[in-house]
């Protein structure tokens, strides 16, 4: 059974592993052009990359309504406890946990992190998922960094990355040029752009970026519409 990835808008992803659904960085109701609203989201686990508003805006409401376990850094976990969220598993870089359909490892990211009330949001992260037989890297908000080569290395079974989800918006994250270099380092089978086009400062031509990835024969690439499903495996 294939893993299904859906970007609902901005940098929010739903990942159906075939054994449950992972929600990455819930931002729905105030996200321009989001394909769904927070009240309609069903998920079994929530993965957070950092604490900025455009990644956690609907987190508390969804976590309380669904009872989904929230995987995040220690500082966000402490903040969530104060919001009355009881299903929190705090962790830190390098840690690996079981999630529906497989495992999730917290990887480094180069960014910043604060929470909507201004409190400290700890270190940002990305996620390396091994779910439903697919290896998926969700970079989160980040600059380009050389450890992406390590993240993309084949595992003990010789499996490389099936998918890399990378920000291309520039200004607050890496832009198209650095995201192209990230694909070179990671060597995924499929590259998907994220964190672009939501507001004018991060407007990008995602279709042009896809053409560049494929013209250099770095990977297959797609820029799915919001709400469009991408099946892997």
N, C-alpha and C positions, 0 to 999 in steps of 0.2 A: 504493500500500500504506500503510495507516494506521500511525502511530506508536502503540505500546502502552506505557502507563505502569502500573506495579504497585507499590503500597506494601506492603512485606512486614511492616512494623511500625515504630512510632515515626517516624523521619524517614529511613528507608532506602527508596530507590526503585530499581526496575529499569526502564530505558527502552529498549525494543526499537525501534530506528530503521528496521528493515527491512534494514539493512546491518551489523548488529551490535548488541550489548547494552551499554548504559552502566549501571554500578552507582554509585549515589550514597550515600555515607556508610554503609559496611557495619557493621551491628549486628544480629546474628542470634542467636547461641547463648545470650546472657544477656538478650535482649530478651523481656520477658513477652508471650506471645501471638503471637510472630513466626510467620509463615505457612510458613517454611522454615528449614533449618539451613545454616550456612556451608558445610558439605561438599557441599551440593547446588547451590550457586550456580555458574552459568556466566555469564561476562561477557567482553567484549573490551576494555573500558576502565573505569577507576575514577575518579570525580570526588569530591574531598573538599572540604567547606566549612570545616572547622576540626578541631582536634585532640582535642576532648573524647571521653572514653571511649565515650559512647553514639553516637558517629559513626565511630569507628575500631576498635572492639573486635576485629573479625574481619578487619581490613584486611591485616595482614601474612600471615596464613595463606592468604587468598584470592588475594592478589597473587602469592605464591610458587607456589601450586598451578596457577593459570590462566595465569600469565605476562602478565596484562593490564597495559597501561601505566597508571600512576597519575599523575593530574594534580592538583597541589596547590601550596601556597605553598612558598617556599624552605626555611623552617624545618622544615616537616613532611617535605620531601624529604630534608633532611640527616638527620633522625631515622630515616627509613625506610632510608637507606643503612646506618646502624649496625645495623639489624635484618636486614640481608642482602637487602633488596629492591633488585633491580637495574634494574627497569623503571619508573623514575621520571622524570617530566618536571616539574621545578619551574618555577613562573612567578609572576606577581604581578598585582595589580589592573590591569584594562585590557587584559591580554594575551588573545589569541585563538589557539586551536590547532585543528588538524584532529582530529576524532574519527570513529569509524565512523558514516557517514551524514550528516556535515556538519561543523559547527564548534561550539566551546564558548568563550565569553568569560567570563573571571573578573571578576565585579562586586563592589562593596563590600558589606559587611554591618556592622551595629553589634552587636557581641557581644564575647566574650573567647575565648581559645584557649590551652589548655595540653594537653600530651600525658599519657598514662596514667602515665608515670614522673615527672611533675611538671615536665618540661622545657618551655621556652617553645615555644608552637605557632604563633607568627607571627600575622598578621592574618587574621581570619575572612573568608569571602567567600560570595557567591552565584554562580550560574551562569546565563548567558543562552545557551540552546542554539538553534541553527538546524539541525535534524536531520530528515531524512525529509520535508522540505517544511513542517515545523511549527516555530514559534517558541515556546519553552518557557522560562519563568523559574523557576528553583529558588532560592528566597530564602535557604535555609539557616536557621540560628538567627540571628534579628535582631530589633531594634526597628524600629519604623516610622521611615522617613527620607524626606525630600522628593525625593531623587534617584530614587525609584521612578517618579516622573512621567517622568523622562528615559528610564529603562529601558523603560518601556511605550510610548514614542513609536514610530510606524511607521518601518520601515527605509526604505532608498532605493527599494525596490520598492513602498512603500506598505503593507507588511504590519505589522499590529499583533501583539500577543501572542495566540497560540492558547490557552496555558495559563499560569496562575500557581499555583505550589505555595507555600503560605504557612503559617508556624507560627501556631497559635492558642492554644497552651497556657497563655500568661501566665507570670508569675513569672520564668522564665529567658529568655523571648522576648516578643514582642508577644502580647497577648491578643485575644479576639474583636473588641472595638471597634476597636483599631488595625488589625487584619487587614482589617476592613471598609473602613477608610479606605485601606488599601493597595490594595484592589481598585479603589476610586475613582481612585487615582492611576495604576495600571497599565493599567486598561481591557482586561483579557483577555477572550477569548470564554468561557473556562471557568476557574473558581477551584476549587482543591482544598486542603483543610486538611491540615496535617501537624504533627508534634511535639506531640501531645496524647494524654491518656488512658493513657499507658504506666504511670504511677504516680499515686497520689492527688494530689500537689501540682499536677499539670498536667491534672487531669481537666476536660474541657469537654464541653458538649452540641454536638457537631459538626453534628447535624441541625438544631438551632436556628440555628446560624450560617449554614448553607446556606439556610435559609428567609429569613433577613435579607438575604443577598446578593441572592436572587431577588426578594424583596418590593420592594427598592429598584431593581430592574431594572438592577443594576450588571453582571451577567454571569450565565451559567448556572453552577451550582455543584453539586458532588457531594461526598459524604463516603464514598468507597469502603471496603468492608470490607477487612481485611488479606488480601492475596492476590488481591483482585478486580482484574481488568483494566479499564483505561479506554483506549478507542481514540480517537485524534485524527486527523482528516483522512480 
